[in-house]
Amino acid sequence: MSDKSDTVLIEFLQQRGHSQEEIDKIMKRLAEHDAESMRESIFDSIAGGSFNLDEIIKQALEGE
């Protein structure tokens, strides 16, 4: 999530009456959900042939 969308979401949650502690928990869970969704999407793309994992591995190892 971008900083701007985080700000908008936080303001929305505040307007709904959530405490800062609740907002922190919600934001943490959203970040976890985003990571899970991204990983699932990558695996779907690999299976569908539209994502080249070998190229990502190559790029990552060249950067060492």
URTA-V835708 format. One record per residue. PHI is phi as a letter, one per 40 degrees, with the letter a starting at -180 (none if undefined). PSI is psi in radians with two decimals (* if undefined). BURIAL is b if it has 16 or more other ideal C-beta (glycine too) atoms within 10 Angstrom, else e. Layout:
phi=(PHI;PHI)
psi=(PSI;PSI)
burial=(BURIAL;BURIAL)
//
This chain:
phi=(none;c;c;c;c;c;c;c;c;c;c;c;c;c;c;c;g;c;c;c;c;c;c;d;c;c;c;c;c;c;c;c;c;d;c;c;c;c;c;c;c;c;c;c;c;c;c;c;g;c;b;c;c;d;c;c;c;d;c;c;c;c;c;c)
psi=(2.53;2.87;-0.70;-0.77;-0.55;-0.80;-0.79;-0.78;-0.75;-0.77;-0.72;-0.80;-0.66;-0.74;-0.51;-0.02;0.24;2.49;2.90;-0.67;-0.76;-0.73;-0.74;-0.76;-0.74;-0.78;-0.68;-0.80;-0.66;-0.70;-0.72;-0.76;-0.75;-0.78;-0.74;-0.76;-0.73;-0.79;-0.76;-0.71;-0.73;-0.80;-0.65;-0.72;-0.68;-0.82;-0.62;-0.10;0.12;0.06;2.21;1.64;-0.64;-0.67;-0.70;-0.76;-0.83;-0.83;-0.73;-0.73;-0.47;-0.46;-0.01;*)
burial=(e;e;e;e;e;e;e;e;e;b;e;e;b;e;e;e;e;e;e;e;e;e;b;e;e;e;e;e;e;e;e;e;e;e;e;e;e;e;e;e;e;e;e;e;e;e;e;e;e;e;e;e;e;e;e;e;e;e;e;e;e;e;e;e)
//
